[in-house]
Amino acid sequence: MMRAWILPVVLVLCGAVSAAGMILAGKPGAAAVIIVLFVAFAGVNSPLIFPRSVGALEAQRRSDADGRPVIFWRPGCAYCLRLRMRLGRRARRVHWVDIWRDPDGAAVVRAANDGDETVPTVLVAGRPYVNPDPAWVREQLSRSA
Protein backbone atom coordinates (compact mmCIF):
# COMPACT_ATOMS: atom_id res chain seq x y z
CA MET A 1 0.00 0.00 0.00
CA MET A 2 2.70 2.49 0.96
CA ARG A 3 4.75 1.82 -2.18
CA ALA A 4 1.94 3.29 -4.28
CA TRP A 5 2.28 6.64 -2.50
CA ILE A 6 6.08 7.04 -2.62
CA LEU A 7 6.20 8.90 -5.95
CA PRO A 8 3.33 11.32 -5.15
CA VAL A 9 4.81 12.14 -1.74
CA VAL A 10 8.28 12.71 -3.22
CA LEU A 11 6.76 14.99 -5.87
CA VAL A 12 4.92 17.07 -3.27
CA LEU A 13 8.07 17.35 -1.14
CA CYS A 14 10.15 18.41 -4.15
CA GLY A 15 7.53 20.99 -5.03
CA ALA A 16 7.52 22.30 -1.47
CA VAL A 17 11.31 22.63 -1.43
CA SER A 18 11.31 24.35 -4.83
CA ALA A 19 8.52 26.70 -3.76
CA ALA A 20 10.35 27.53 -0.52
CA GLY A 21 13.44 28.42 -2.55
CA MET A 22 11.36 30.66 -4.79
CA ILE A 23 9.78 32.39 -1.80
CA LEU A 24 13.20 33.00 -0.25
CA ALA A 25 14.31 34.44 -3.60
CA GLY A 26 11.39 36.88 -3.43
CA LYS A 27 9.23 35.24 -6.10
CA PRO A 28 5.99 34.21 -4.36
CA GLY A 29 4.01 34.07 -7.63
CA ALA A 30 6.44 31.63 -9.19
CA ALA A 31 6.42 29.62 -5.95
CA ALA A 32 2.63 29.28 -6.12
CA VAL A 33 2.83 28.09 -9.73
CA ILE A 34 5.55 25.56 -8.87
CA ILE A 35 3.67 24.06 -5.93
CA VAL A 36 0.43 23.81 -7.94
CA LEU A 37 2.25 22.04 -10.78
CA PHE A 38 3.97 19.59 -8.45
CA VAL A 39 0.75 18.82 -6.55
CA ALA A 40 -1.11 18.28 -9.84
CA PHE A 41 1.62 15.97 -11.12
CA ALA A 42 1.56 14.07 -7.81
CA GLY A 43 -2.21 13.69 -8.08
CA VAL A 44 -1.97 12.29 -11.60
CA ASN A 45 0.63 9.76 -10.43
CA SER A 46 -1.34 8.69 -7.37
CA PRO A 47 -3.82 5.83 -7.08
CA LEU A 48 -6.61 8.38 -6.59
CA ILE A 49 -7.41 8.83 -10.29
CA PHE A 50 -7.98 5.13 -10.86
CA PRO A 51 -11.29 3.48 -10.07
CA ARG A 52 -11.33 1.34 -6.94
CA SER A 53 -9.22 -1.79 -7.35
CA VAL A 54 -10.51 -5.24 -6.57
CA GLY A 55 -8.63 -8.48 -6.10
CA ALA A 56 -7.66 -10.55 -9.13
CA LEU A 57 -9.93 -13.44 -8.26
CA GLU A 58 -12.92 -11.15 -7.70
CA ALA A 59 -12.18 -9.22 -10.92
CA GLN A 60 -11.98 -12.43 -12.93
CA ARG A 61 -15.23 -13.68 -11.39
CA ARG A 62 -16.96 -10.40 -12.26
CA SER A 63 -15.48 -10.44 -15.76
CA ASP A 64 -16.79 -13.95 -16.34
CA ALA A 65 -20.25 -12.75 -15.28
CA ASP A 66 -20.44 -9.49 -17.23
CA GLY A 67 -17.82 -9.90 -19.99
CA ARG A 68 -15.96 -6.71 -19.13
CA PRO A 69 -12.15 -6.58 -19.35
CA VAL A 70 -9.86 -6.79 -16.33
CA ILE A 71 -6.95 -4.34 -16.30
CA PHE A 72 -3.91 -5.11 -14.16
CA TRP A 73 -2.04 -1.90 -13.30
CA ARG A 74 0.28 -0.32 -10.76
CA PRO A 75 0.62 3.26 -9.49
CA GLY A 76 3.28 5.37 -11.20
CA CYS A 77 3.02 3.47 -14.50
CA ALA A 78 2.87 5.96 -17.37
CA TYR A 79 1.29 3.42 -19.71
CA CYS A 80 -1.42 2.62 -17.15
CA LEU A 81 -2.08 6.33 -16.75
CA ARG A 82 -2.29 6.75 -20.53
CA LEU A 83 -4.81 3.92 -20.76
CA ARG A 84 -6.83 5.30 -17.85
CA MET A 85 -6.97 8.79 -19.32
CA ARG A 86 -7.89 7.59 -22.81
CA LEU A 87 -10.70 5.43 -21.48
CA GLY A 88 -12.25 8.46 -19.83
CA ARG A 89 -15.58 7.76 -18.12
CA ARG A 90 -15.59 4.23 -19.50
CA ALA A 91 -12.73 3.37 -17.13
CA ARG A 92 -15.27 2.88 -14.34
CA ARG A 93 -16.79 -0.04 -16.26
CA VAL A 94 -13.53 -1.99 -16.28
CA HIS A 95 -12.37 -4.19 -13.41
CA TRP A 96 -9.06 -2.74 -12.15
CA VAL A 97 -6.50 -4.80 -10.21
CA ASP A 98 -3.55 -3.03 -8.56
CA ILE A 99 -0.73 -5.58 -8.73
CA TRP A 100 1.11 -3.88 -5.86
CA ARG A 101 -1.84 -4.50 -3.55
CA ASP A 102 -2.85 -7.93 -4.80
CA PRO A 103 -0.28 -10.76 -4.97
CA ASP A 104 -2.70 -12.88 -7.02
CA GLY A 105 -2.92 -10.08 -9.59
CA ALA A 106 0.86 -9.83 -9.76
CA ALA A 107 1.03 -13.60 -10.29
CA VAL A 108 -1.46 -13.40 -13.19
CA VAL A 109 0.61 -10.66 -14.82
CA ARG A 110 3.87 -12.58 -14.35
CA ALA A 111 2.28 -15.70 -15.85
CA ALA A 112 1.12 -13.73 -18.88
CA ASN A 113 4.46 -11.94 -19.38
CA ASP A 114 7.11 -14.63 -18.97
CA GLY A 115 7.81 -13.67 -15.36
CA ASP A 116 7.78 -9.89 -15.85
CA GLU A 117 5.29 -7.57 -14.17
CA THR A 118 4.53 -5.64 -17.36
CA VAL A 119 1.48 -3.44 -17.02
CA PRO A 120 -1.07 -2.58 -18.16
CA THR A 121 -2.03 -6.14 -18.89
CA VAL A 122 -5.64 -6.46 -20.00
CA LEU A 123 -7.52 -9.72 -19.63
CA VAL A 124 -10.37 -10.17 -22.12
CA ALA A 125 -12.28 -13.46 -22.12
CA GLY A 126 -9.42 -15.08 -20.20
CA ARG A 127 -6.78 -14.01 -22.72
CA PRO A 128 -4.06 -11.49 -21.72
CA TYR A 129 -3.04 -8.50 -23.85
CA VAL A 130 -0.02 -6.44 -22.83
CA ASN A 131 -0.20 -2.65 -23.18
CA PRO A 132 -3.02 -2.67 -25.73
CA ASP A 133 -4.21 0.34 -27.67
CA PRO A 134 -6.82 2.27 -25.63
CA ALA A 135 -9.14 2.34 -28.66
CA TRP A 136 -9.06 -1.45 -28.73
CA VAL A 137 -9.95 -1.60 -25.01
CA ARG A 138 -12.85 0.82 -25.60
CA GLU A 139 -14.03 -1.48 -28.39
CA GLN A 140 -13.93 -4.46 -26.02
CA LEU A 141 -15.99 -2.48 -23.53
CA SER A 142 -18.65 -1.68 -26.12
CA ARG A 143 -18.86 -5.38 -27.02
CA SER A 144 -19.47 -6.30 -23.39
CA ALA A 145 -22.27 -3.76 -22.94
Buried (B, 14 or more C-beta within 10 A) or exposed (E): EEEBBEBBEEBBEBBBEBBEEBBEEEBEEBBEEBBEBBBEBBEBBBBEEBBEBBBBEBBBBBBEEEBBBBBBBBBBBEEBBEBBEBBEEBBEBBBBBBBBBBEBBBEBBBEBBEEEBBBBBBBBEEEBBBBBEBEEBBEBBEEBE
